[in-house]
Amino acid sequence: MKTTTSIPASRSLKTFVLFVTLLLSFSPGLFAIDLQSALSRGLAGEVDNGYLAIPPGATNEAQPLVKSVNNQRRAAYASLATKNGVTPEIAGQVTFEKRYPEFPVGTWVKIQGRWTQK
């Protein structure tokens, strides 16, 4: 996937993206399921806009987790966008692109509107 705007590569940006990635990888203990379990069980999937969604055929068991993580990501993308002079949408797309290689095999991903498993 290509974006028309790119975020300048810098050490501080890489550090920030790593921090956001780590922050978003952990979910509060309030949920019956954690993010890694939801992804590995196919109850949640990654979308090319940087957010989570429920993949086709999955139950809504992970919906509260998806909503919470997406709220955290929304705030992180807004901050990243402000710091780099881009839109939050571009920040989300770029973060997805940087994180994609780290998604385990079998992770549901939605790219350009189409769900598939990595």
MMTF fields as JSON, N, C-alpha, C and O atoms, coordinates in Angstrom:
{
  "mmtfVersion": "1.0.0",
  "mmtfProducer": "UNKNOWN",
  "numBonds": 471,
  "numAtoms": 472,
  "numGroups": 118,
  "numChains": 1,
  "numModels": 1,
  "chainsPerModel": [1],
  "groupsPerChain": [118],
  "chainIdList": ["A"],
  "bondAtomList": [4, 2, 8, 6, 12, 10, 16, 14, 20, 18, 24, 22, 28, 26, 32, 30, 36, 34, 40, 38, 44, 42, 48, 46, 52, 50, 56, 54, 60, 58, 64, 62, 68, 66, 72, 70, 76, 74, 80, 78, 84, 82, 88, 86, 92, 90, 96, 94, 100, 98, 104, 102, 108, 106, 112, 110, 116, 114, 120, 118, 124, 122, 128, 126, 132, 130, 136, 134, 140, 138, 144, 142, 148, 146, 152, 150, 156, 154, 160, 158, 164, 162, 168, 166, 172, 170, 176, 174, 180, 178, 184, 182, 188, 186, 192, 190, 196, 194, 200, 198, 204, 202, 208, 206, 212, 210, 216, 214, 220, 218, 224, 222, 228, 226, 232, 230, 236, 234, 240, 238, 244, 242, 248, 246, 252, 250, 256, 254, 260, 258, 264, 262, 268, 266, 272, 270, 276, 274, 280, 278, 284, 282, 288, 286, 292, 290, 296, 294, 300, 298, 304, 302, 308, 306, 312, 310, 316, 314, 320, 318, 324, 322, 328, 326, 332, 330, 336, 334, 340, 338, 344, 342, 348, 346, 352, 350, 356, 354, 360, 358, 364, 362, 368, 366, 372, 370, 376, 374, 380, 378, 384, 382, 388, 386, 392, 390, 396, 394, 400, 398, 404, 402, 408, 406, 412, 410, 416, 414, 420, 418, 424, 422, 428, 426, 432, 430, 436, 434, 440, 438, 444, 442, 448, 446, 452, 450, 456, 454, 460, 458, 464, 462, 468, 466],
  "bondOrderList": [1, 1, 1, 1, 1, 1, 1, 1, 1, 1, 1, 1, 1, 1, 1, 1, 1, 1, 1, 1, 1, 1, 1, 1, 1, 1, 1, 1, 1, 1, 1, 1, 1, 1, 1, 1, 1, 1, 1, 1, 1, 1, 1, 1, 1, 1, 1, 1, 1, 1, 1, 1, 1, 1, 1, 1, 1, 1, 1, 1, 1, 1, 1, 1, 1, 1, 1, 1, 1, 1, 1, 1, 1, 1, 1, 1, 1, 1, 1, 1, 1, 1, 1, 1, 1, 1, 1, 1, 1, 1, 1, 1, 1, 1, 1, 1, 1, 1, 1, 1, 1, 1, 1, 1, 1, 1, 1, 1, 1, 1, 1, 1, 1, 1, 1, 1, 1],
  "groupList": [{"groupName": "MET", "atomNameList": ["N", "CA", "C", "O"], "elementList": ["N", "C", "C", "O"], "formalChargeList": [0, 0, 0, 0], "bondAtomList": [1, 0, 2, 1, 3, 2], "bondOrderList": [1, 1, 2], "singleLetterCode": "M", "chemCompType": "L-PEPTIDE LINKING"}, {"groupName": "LYS", "atomNameList": ["N", "CA", "C", "O"], "elementList": ["N", "C", "C", "O"], "formalChargeList": [0, 0, 0, 0], "bondAtomList": [1, 0, 2, 1, 3, 2], "bondOrderList": [1, 1, 2], "singleLetterCode": "K", "chemCompType": "L-PEPTIDE LINKING"}, {"groupName": "THR", "atomNameList": ["N", "CA", "C", "O"], "elementList": ["N", "C", "C", "O"], "formalChargeList": [0, 0, 0, 0], "bondAtomList": [1, 0, 2, 1, 3, 2], "bondOrderList": [1, 1, 2], "singleLetterCode": "T", "chemCompType": "L-PEPTIDE LINKING"}, {"groupName": "SER", "atomNameList": ["N", "CA", "C", "O"], "elementList": ["N", "C", "C", "O"], "formalChargeList": [0, 0, 0, 0], "bondAtomList": [1, 0, 2, 1, 3, 2], "bondOrderList": [1, 1, 2], "singleLetterCode": "S", "chemCompType": "L-PEPTIDE LINKING"}, {"groupName": "ILE", "atomNameList": ["N", "CA", "C", "O"], "elementList": ["N", "C", "C", "O"], "formalChargeList": [0, 0, 0, 0], "bondAtomList": [1, 0, 2, 1, 3, 2], "bondOrderList": [1, 1, 2], "singleLetterCode": "I", "chemCompType": "L-PEPTIDE LINKING"}, {"groupName": "PRO", "atomNameList": ["N", "CA", "C", "O"], "elementList": ["N", "C", "C", "O"], "formalChargeList": [0, 0, 0, 0], "bondAtomList": [1, 0, 2, 1, 3, 2], "bondOrderList": [1, 1, 2], "singleLetterCode": "P", "chemCompType": "L-PEPTIDE LINKING"}, {"groupName": "ALA", "atomNameList": ["N", "CA", "C", "O"], "elementList": ["N", "C", "C", "O"], "formalChargeList": [0, 0, 0, 0], "bondAtomList": [1, 0, 2, 1, 3, 2], "bondOrderList": [1, 1, 2], "singleLetterCode": "A", "chemCompType": "L-PEPTIDE LINKING"}, {"groupName": "ARG", "atomNameList": ["N", "CA", "C", "O"], "elementList": ["N", "C", "C", "O"], "formalChargeList": [0, 0, 0, 0], "bondAtomList": [1, 0, 2, 1, 3, 2], "bondOrderList": [1, 1, 2], "singleLetterCode": "R", "chemCompType": "L-PEPTIDE LINKING"}, {"groupName": "LEU", "atomNameList": ["N", "CA", "C", "O"], "elementList": ["N", "C", "C", "O"], "formalChargeList": [0, 0, 0, 0], "bondAtomList": [1, 0, 2, 1, 3, 2], "bondOrderList": [1, 1, 2], "singleLetterCode": "L", "chemCompType": "L-PEPTIDE LINKING"}, {"groupName": "PHE", "atomNameList": ["N", "CA", "C", "O"], "elementList": ["N", "C", "C", "O"], "formalChargeList": [0, 0, 0, 0], "bondAtomList": [1, 0, 2, 1, 3, 2], "bondOrderList": [1, 1, 2], "singleLetterCode": "F", "chemCompType": "L-PEPTIDE LINKING"}, {"groupName": "VAL", "atomNameList": ["N", "CA", "C", "O"], "elementList": ["N", "C", "C", "O"], "formalChargeList": [0, 0, 0, 0], "bondAtomList": [1, 0, 2, 1, 3, 2], "bondOrderList": [1, 1, 2], "singleLetterCode": "V", "chemCompType": "L-PEPTIDE LINKING"}, {"groupName": "GLY", "atomNameList": ["N", "CA", "C", "O"], "elementList": ["N", "C", "C", "O"], "formalChargeList": [0, 0, 0, 0], "bondAtomList": [1, 0, 2, 1, 3, 2], "bondOrderList": [1, 1, 2], "singleLetterCode": "G", "chemCompType": "PEPTIDE LINKING"}, {"groupName": "ASP", "atomNameList": ["N", "CA", "C", "O"], "elementList": ["N", "C", "C", "O"], "formalChargeList": [0, 0, 0, 0], "bondAtomList": [1, 0, 2, 1, 3, 2], "bondOrderList": [1, 1, 2], "singleLetterCode": "D", "chemCompType": "L-PEPTIDE LINKING"}, {"groupName": "GLN", "atomNameList": ["N", "CA", "C", "O"], "elementList": ["N", "C", "C", "O"], "formalChargeList": [0, 0, 0, 0], "bondAtomList": [1, 0, 2, 1, 3, 2], "bondOrderList": [1, 1, 2], "singleLetterCode": "Q", "chemCompType": "L-PEPTIDE LINKING"}, {"groupName": "GLU", "atomNameList": ["N", "CA", "C", "O"], "elementList": ["N", "C", "C", "O"], "formalChargeList": [0, 0, 0, 0], "bondAtomList": [1, 0, 2, 1, 3, 2], "bondOrderList": [1, 1, 2], "singleLetterCode": "E", "chemCompType": "L-PEPTIDE LINKING"}, {"groupName": "ASN", "atomNameList": ["N", "CA", "C", "O"], "elementList": ["N", "C", "C", "O"], "formalChargeList": [0, 0, 0, 0], "bondAtomList": [1, 0, 2, 1, 3, 2], "bondOrderList": [1, 1, 2], "singleLetterCode": "N", "chemCompType": "L-PEPTIDE LINKING"}, {"groupName": "TYR", "atomNameList": ["N", "CA", "C", "O"], "elementList": ["N", "C", "C", "O"], "formalChargeList": [0, 0, 0, 0], "bondAtomList": [1, 0, 2, 1, 3, 2], "bondOrderList": [1, 1, 2], "singleLetterCode": "Y", "chemCompType": "L-PEPTIDE LINKING"}, {"groupName": "TRP", "atomNameList": ["N", "CA", "C", "O"], "elementList": ["N", "C", "C", "O"], "formalChargeList": [0, 0, 0, 0], "bondAtomList": [1, 0, 2, 1, 3, 2], "bondOrderList": [1, 1, 2], "singleLetterCode": "W", "chemCompType": "L-PEPTIDE LINKING"}],
  "groupTypeList": [0, 1, 2, 2, 2, 3, 4, 5, 6, 3, 7, 3, 8, 1, 2, 9, 10, 8, 9, 10, 2, 8, 8, 8, 3, 9, 3, 5, 11, 8, 9, 6, 4, 12, 8, 13, 3, 6, 8, 3, 7, 11, 8, 6, 11, 14, 10, 12, 15, 11, 16, 8, 6, 4, 5, 5, 11, 6, 2, 15, 14, 6, 13, 5, 8, 10, 1, 3, 10, 15, 15, 13, 7, 7, 6, 6, 16, 6, 3, 8, 6, 2, 1, 15, 11, 10, 2, 5, 14, 4, 6, 11, 13, 10, 2, 9, 14, 1, 7, 16, 5, 14, 9, 5, 10, 11, 2, 17, 10, 1, 4, 13, 11, 7, 17, 2, 13, 1],
  "groupIdList": [1, 2, 3, 4, 5, 6, 7, 8, 9, 10, 11, 12, 13, 14, 15, 16, 17, 18, 19, 20, 21, 22, 23, 24, 25, 26, 27, 28, 29, 30, 31, 32, 33, 34, 35, 36, 37, 38, 39, 40, 41, 42, 43, 44, 45, 46, 47, 48, 49, 50, 51, 52, 53, 54, 55, 56, 57, 58, 59, 60, 61, 62, 63, 64, 65, 66, 67, 68, 69, 70, 71, 72, 73, 74, 75, 76, 77, 78, 79, 80, 81, 82, 83, 84, 85, 86, 87, 88, 89, 90, 91, 92, 93, 94, 95, 96, 97, 98, 99, 100, 101, 102, 103, 104, 105, 106, 107, 108, 109, 110, 111, 112, 113, 114, 115, 116, 117, 118],
  "secStructList": [7, 7, 7, 1, 1, 7, 7, 7, 7, 7, 2, 2, 2, 2, 2, 2, 2, 2, 2, 2, 2, 2, 2, 2, 2, 7, 7, 7, 6, 6, 1, 1, 1, 7, 2, 2, 2, 2, 2, 2, 6, 6, 1, 7, 3, 3, 3, 6, 6, 1, 7, 3, 3, 7, 7, 6, 6, 7, 7, 1, 6, 6, 2, 2, 2, 2, 2, 2, 2, 2, 2, 2, 2, 2, 2, 2, 2, 2, 2, 2, 2, 2, 2, 2, 6, 1, 7, 2, 2, 2, 2, 2, 2, 2, 2, 2, 2, 2, 2, 4, 4, 4, 1, 7, 6, 6, 7, 3, 3, 3, 3, 6, 6, 3, 3, 3, 3, 7],
  "xCoordList": [0.845, 0.0, 0.886, 1.866, 0.537, 1.315, 0.488, -0.723, 1.16, 0.502, 1.09, 2.232, 0.292, 0.769, 1.647, 2.407, 1.556, 2.358, 3.155, 2.618, 4.397, 5.191, 5.688, 5.917, 5.847, 6.366, 7.884, 8.431, 8.575, 10.036, 10.616, 10.21, 11.552, 12.178, 13.183, 14.058, 13.049, 13.997, 14.064, 13.174, 15.095, 15.249, 14.119, 13.602, 13.728, 12.66, 11.33, 10.524, 11.091, 9.861, 9.862, 8.854, 10.992, 11.087, 10.866, 10.183, 11.44, 11.255, 9.796, 9.247, 9.162, 7.756, 6.874, 5.967, 7.13, 6.344, 6.514, 5.547, 7.736, 7.971, 7.194, 6.57, 7.234, 6.498, 5.005, 4.35, 4.463, 3.03, 2.696, 1.677, 3.549, 3.321, 3.269, 2.376, 4.221, 4.22, 3.014, 2.393, 2.679, 1.521, 0.253, -0.585, 0.114, -1.097, -1.15, -2.214, -0.023, 0.01, -0.538, -0.932, -0.559, -1.042, -2.423, -2.699, -3.288, -4.633, -4.865, -4.249, -5.742, -6.036, -6.602, -7.238, -6.378, -6.866, -8.364, -8.884, -9.076, -10.517, -11.254, -12.441, -10.586, -11.25, -11.084, -10.092, -12.083, -12.038, -10.969, -10.538, -10.55, -9.567, -8.555, -8.922, -7.298, -6.294, -6.102, -6.573, -5.422, -5.275, -4.599, -5.089, -3.487, -2.781, -3.652, -3.626, -4.418, -5.318, -6.417, -6.757, -6.972, -8.033, -7.518, -8.211, -6.302, -5.724, -5.418, -5.731, -4.817, -4.425, -5.63, -5.567, -6.727, -7.946, -8.859, -9.915, -8.462, -9.27, -10.499, -11.44, -10.506, -11.636, -11.493, -12.46, -10.292, -9.998, -8.956, -8.181, -8.953, -7.977, -7.488, -8.134, -6.352, -5.737, -6.238, -6.384, -6.502, -6.982, -5.91, -5.183, -5.814, -4.753, -4.857, -3.992, -5.898, -5.994, -5.384, -5.385, -4.859, -4.205, -5.086, -4.633, -6.328, -7.262, -7.573, -7.164, -8.296, -8.757, -10.187, -10.91, -10.595, -11.987, -12.254, -11.332, -13.516, -13.919, -13.918, -14.637, -13.122, -13.065, -14.336, -15.128, -14.527, -15.723, -15.808, -14.811, -17.005, -17.236, -16.893, -17.162, -16.308, -15.935, -17.121, -17.991, -17.142, -18.154, -17.786, -16.713, -18.663, -18.391, -17.744, -17.764, -17.18, -16.548, -15.481, -15.337, -14.745, -13.646, -14.063, -13.212, -15.347, -15.782, -15.401, -14.928, -15.584, -15.157, -13.654, -13.224, -12.864, -11.418, -11.08, -10.259, -11.701, -11.463, -11.774, -11.007, -12.888, -13.28, -12.259, -11.878, -11.822, -10.854, -9.506, -8.937, -9.002, -7.709, -7.8, -6.876, -8.902, -9.051, -9.086, -8.56, -9.693, -9.675, -8.251, -7.871, -7.464, -6.071, -5.267, -4.453, -5.501, -4.787, -5.166, -4.309, -6.437, -6.894, -6.116, -5.653, -5.984, -5.241, -3.759, -3.153, -3.187, -1.772, -1.533, -0.54, -2.426, -2.267, -2.432, -1.747, -3.323, -3.498, -2.221, -1.792, -1.616, -0.366, 0.763, 1.509, 0.884, 1.91, 1.718, 2.69, 0.481, 0.182, 0.582, 1.18, 0.255, 0.6, 2.107, 2.597, 2.833, 4.293, 4.957, 6.064, 4.287, 4.911, 4.227, 4.598, 3.237, 2.584, 1.81, 1.759, 1.206, 0.369, -0.999, -1.217, -1.901, -3.221, -3.154, -2.252, -4.095, -4.153, -4.352, -3.875, -5.056, -5.275, -3.948, -3.708, -3.105, -1.788, -0.949, -0.265, -0.993, -0.239, -0.684, 0.154, -1.985, -2.5, -2.048, -1.669, -2.089, -1.665, -0.178, 0.223, 0.625, 2.07, 2.399, 3.264, 1.72, 1.952, 1.593, 2.325, 0.474, 0.085, 1.185, 1.588, 1.664, 2.69, 3.966, 4.602, 4.339, 5.556, 5.368, 6.31, 4.147, 3.883, 3.566, 3.733, 3.115, 2.667, 3.666, 3.257, 4.944, 5.879, 5.934, 6.328, 5.549, 5.594, 4.335, 4.315, 3.282, 2.059, 2.349, 2.943, 1.93, 2.144, 1.359, 0.316, 1.871, 1.158, -0.212, -0.325, -1.235, -2.593, -3.398, -4.614, -2.732, -3.436, -4.364, -3.952, -5.622, -6.548, -6.142, -5.897, -6.072, -5.778, -6.769, -7.166, -7.149, -8.049, -7.271, -6.945, -6.981, -6.199, -7.045, -7.536, -7.205, -8.017, -9.402, -9.913, -9.999, -11.364, -11.536, -12.659, -10.443, -10.532, -9.855, -8.676, -10.604, -10.058, -9.285, -9.715, -8.15, -7.355, -6.531, -6.381, -6.007, -5.11, -3.681, -3.356, -2.836, -1.423, -0.801, 0.39],
  "yCoordList": [-1.169, 0.0, 1.225, 1.294, 2.198, 3.425, 4.583, 4.647, 5.493, 6.708, 7.864, 7.813, 8.919, 10.063, 10.969, 11.772, 10.854, 11.66, 10.71, 9.714, 10.998, 10.144, 10.955, 12.161, 10.258, 10.879, 10.81, 9.738, 11.91, 11.891, 10.883, 10.837, 10.091, 9.111, 9.821, 10.545, 9.61, 10.157, 9.227, 8.403, 9.362, 8.5, 8.722, 7.763, 9.986, 10.254, 9.69, 9.222, 9.729, 9.164, 7.652, 7.066, 7.024, 5.578, 5.188, 4.205, 5.954, 5.695, 5.857, 5.051, 6.916, 7.15, 6.03, 5.566, 5.589, 4.509, 3.234, 2.507, 2.96, 1.786, 1.902, 0.938, 3.081, 3.311, 3.102, 2.428, 3.672, 3.533, 2.066, 1.568, 1.379, -0.039, -0.841, -1.667, -0.6, -1.305, -0.942, -1.81, 0.343, 0.791, 0.134, -0.304, 0.066, -0.48, -1.999, -2.59, -2.633, -4.085, -4.615, -5.777, -3.764, -4.179, -3.624, -2.466, -4.44, -3.968, -4.072, -4.901, -3.241, -3.309, -4.672, -5.332, -5.087, -6.37, -6.415, -7.398, -5.385, -5.332, -6.201, -6.473, -6.636, -7.376, -8.876, -9.337, -9.629, -11.073, -11.666, -12.801, -10.908, -11.39, -10.27, -9.096, -10.633, -9.617, -9.511, -10.361, -8.484, -8.196, -9.34, -9.768, -9.836, -10.912, -12.153, -12.809, -12.475, -13.631, -13.391, -14.283, -12.181, -11.852, -11.957, -12.474, -11.464, -11.537, -12.983, -13.407, -13.731, -15.109, -16.028, -17.008, -15.72, -16.535, -16.073, -16.666, -15.021, -14.534, -13.767, -13.623, -13.266, -12.49, -11.011, -10.255, -10.596, -9.207, -9.263, -10.214, -8.231, -8.161, -6.736, -5.788, -6.595, -5.295, -4.761, -5.511, -3.453, -2.804, -1.831, -1.255, -1.648, -0.807, 0.667, 1.457, 1.05, 2.429, 2.56, 3.641, 1.441, 1.46, 1.055, 1.034, 0.737, 0.371, -1.12, -1.827, -1.581, -2.965, -3.043, -2.047, -4.232, -4.499, -5.978, -6.769, -6.329, -7.723, -8.353, -7.888, -9.406, -10.021, -10.821, -11.104, -11.18, -11.921, -13.267, -13.974, -13.602, -14.878, -14.919, -15.924, -13.862, -13.836, -13.387, -12.654, -13.832, -13.366, -11.955, -11.449, -11.34, -9.996, -10.031, -9.027, -11.153, -11.317, -10.255, -9.785, -9.879, -8.929, -7.481, -6.592, -7.218, -5.864, -4.821, -3.748, -5.081, -4.069, -3.795, -2.651, -4.829, -4.673, -3.861, -2.945, -4.186, -3.471, -1.986, -1.127, -1.696, -0.295, 0.438, 1.569, -0.199, 0.425, 0.657, 1.745, -0.366, -0.241, 0.832, 1.628, 0.855, 1.871, 3.279, 4.21, 3.447, 4.766, 5.165, 6.324, 4.218, 4.488, 4.819, 5.742, 4.07, 4.314, 5.675, 6.397, 6.016, 7.313, 8.455, 9.376, 8.378, 9.411, 9.396, 10.453, 8.214, 8.107, 8.64, 9.328, 8.332, 8.815, 10.328, 10.988, 10.874, 12.332, 12.999, 14.005, 12.453, 12.996, 12.863, 13.813, 11.695, 11.454, 12.386, 12.918, 12.582, 13.459, 14.901, 15.57, 15.373, 16.739, 16.938, 17.96, 15.98, 16.088, 16.043, 16.555, 15.433, 15.245, 16.008, 15.856, 16.823, 17.651, 16.886, 17.296, 15.774, 14.999, 14.808, 15.241, 14.175, 13.903, 12.653, 11.832, 12.501, 11.264, 10.034, 8.945, 10.21, 9.089, 8.594, 7.389, 9.526, 9.148, 8.497, 7.505, 9.041, 8.456, 7.022, 6.156, 6.752, 5.393, 4.456, 3.314, 4.941, 4.114, 3.78, 2.638, 4.775, 4.556, 3.598, 2.734, 3.747, 2.846, 1.416, 0.484, 1.233, -0.102, -0.675, -1.826, 0.117, -0.342, -0.754, -1.74, -0.005, -0.33, -1.581, -2.348, -1.785, -2.919, -4.203, -5.295, -4.093, -5.257, -6.42, -7.558, -6.181, -7.319, -8.084, -9.25, -7.446, -8.087, -8.888, -9.624, -8.761, -9.516, -11.002, -11.392, -11.827, -13.271, -13.831, -13.297, -14.903, -15.607, -16.009, -16.481, -15.825, -16.17, -14.981, -15.082, -13.845, -12.647, -12.162, -12.06, -11.862, -11.28, -9.836, -9.081, -9.456, -8.081, -7.661, -8.455, -6.395, -5.84, -4.764, -3.712, -5.051, -4.139, -3.746, -4.602, -2.449, -1.891, -2.529, -2.867, -2.685, -3.174, -4.688, -5.189, -5.406, -6.876, -7.591, -7.366, -8.455, -9.248, -10.439, -11.081, -10.725, -11.891, -12.255, -11.442, -13.449, -13.823, -13.724, -14.146, -13.162, -13.021, -14.395, -14.524],
  "zCoordList": [0.0, 0.0, 0.0, 0.741, -0.837, -0.91, -0.392, -0.6, 0.283, 0.74, -0.024, -0.482, -0.157, -0.909, -0.065, -0.607, 1.241, 2.152, 3.024, 3.51, 3.222, 4.096, 5.275, 5.183, 6.378, 7.583, 7.506, 7.246, 7.722, 7.658, 8.655, 9.817, 8.19, 9.072, 9.97, 9.494, 11.234, 12.187, 13.382, 13.596, 14.133, 15.304, 16.299, 16.872, 16.511, 17.467, 16.972, 17.775, 15.677, 15.128, 15.299, 15.693, 15.003, 15.164, 16.619, 16.907, 17.53, 18.952, 19.332, 20.083, 18.806, 19.114, 18.566, 19.258, 17.327, 16.733, 17.539, 17.767, 17.972, 18.809, 20.118, 20.561, 20.733, 21.977, 21.757, 22.553, 20.688, 20.396, 20.151, 20.63, 19.408, 19.134, 20.423, 20.612, 21.302, 22.582, 23.422, 24.036, 23.452, 24.215, 23.711, 24.499, 22.398, 21.814, 21.875, 21.687, 22.133, 22.203, 23.521, 23.62, 24.517, 25.823, 26.056, 25.739, 26.604, 26.908, 28.404, 29.074, 28.931, 30.348, 30.727, 29.905, 31.947, 32.429, 32.613, 33.141, 32.195, 32.362, 31.364, 31.544, 30.328, 29.274, 29.487, 30.052, 29.018, 29.153, 28.239, 28.438, 27.254, 26.294, 26.033, 25.994, 25.857, 25.566, 24.052, 23.297, 23.631, 22.214, 21.464, 20.419, 21.983, 21.285, 21.135, 20.094, 22.166, 22.084, 21.059, 20.282, 21.059, 20.098, 18.666, 17.79, 18.431, 17.086, 16.699, 15.587, 17.601, 17.277, 17.119, 16.377, 17.811, 17.702, 16.573, 16.347, 15.864, 14.751, 15.175, 14.394, 16.414, 16.918, 16.608, 16.708, 16.232, 15.844, 14.746, 14.643, 13.936, 12.863, 12.696, 13.142, 12.057, 11.798, 10.462, 9.496, 10.417, 9.201, 8.724, 9.534, 7.406, 6.844, 7.212, 6.833, 7.943, 8.437, 9.831, 10.419, 10.358, 11.661, 12.82, 13.965, 12.547, 13.61, 13.569, 12.649, 14.569, 14.639, 14.156, 14.162, 13.737, 13.385, 13.634, 13.833, 13.617, 13.765, 12.373, 11.489, 12.166, 10.832, 10.517, 11.416, 9.264, 8.873, 9.59, 9.737, 10.028, 10.677, 12.153, 12.812, 12.691, 14.11, 14.953, 14.483, 16.188, 17.134, 17.579, 17.248, 18.312, 18.836, 20.216, 20.929, 20.599, 21.907, 22.166, 23.295, 21.145, 21.313, 21.064, 21.093, 20.821, 20.484, 21.538, 21.162, 22.848, 23.839, 23.777, 23.928, 23.557, 23.43, 22.181, 22.24, 21.066, 19.804, 19.982, 19.547, 20.616, 20.826, 21.7, 21.396, 22.772, 23.678, 22.993, 23.085, 22.308, 21.628, 20.537, 20.372, 19.801, 18.756, 19.338, 18.729, 20.498, 21.145, 21.522, 21.359, 22.025, 22.368, 21.109, 21.106, 20.063, 18.804, 18.218, 17.709, 18.291, 17.762, 18.423, 17.752, 19.734, 20.473, 20.079, 19.902, 19.946, 19.58, 18.165, 17.926, 17.233, 15.857, 15.778, 14.996, 16.572, 16.596, 17.081, 16.516, 18.114, 18.638, 17.617, 17.382, 17.021, 16.011, 14.818, 14.28, 14.41, 13.271, 13.568, 12.725, 14.758, 15.144, 15.13, 14.648, 15.648, 15.727, 14.354, 14.184, 13.373, 12.065, 10.934, 9.77, 11.268, 10.267, 9.218, 8.058, 9.615, 8.707, 9.353, 10.484, 8.655, 9.222, 10.096, 9.929, 11.025, 11.806, 10.915, 11.237, 9.796, 8.883, 8.298, 8.213, 7.901, 7.365, 8.459, 8.206, 9.665, 10.782, 11.029, 11.279, 10.965, 11.15, 10.045, 10.306, 8.803, 7.671, 7.754, 7.529, 8.075, 8.161, 9.307, 9.166, 10.426, 11.551, 11.162, 11.494, 10.463, 9.99, 9.093, 9.261, 8.155, 7.229, 7.952, 7.581, 8.979, 9.732, 10.589, 10.788, 11.096, 11.972, 11.208, 11.75, 9.97, 9.206, 9.212, 9.443, 8.969, 8.965, 10.291, 10.316, 11.372, 12.69, 13.01, 13.996, 12.197, 12.461, 12.263, 11.259, 13.22, 13.064, 11.879, 11.501, 11.308, 10.25, 10.788, 11.919, 9.99, 10.392, 10.88, 11.039, 11.123, 11.571, 10.457, 9.302, 10.809, 9.854, 9.604, 10.545, 8.335, 7.951, 6.865, 6.012, 6.929, 5.923, 5.171, 5.721, 3.905, 3.089, 1.88, 1.143, 1.692, 0.615, 0.565, -0.503, 1.758, 1.874, 1.799, 1.848, 1.682, 1.535, 2.689, 2.965, 3.364, 4.463, 3.911, 2.952, 4.521, 4.198, 5.429, 6.341, 5.455, 6.539, 6.047, 4.937, 6.889, 6.53, 6.48, 6.196]
}
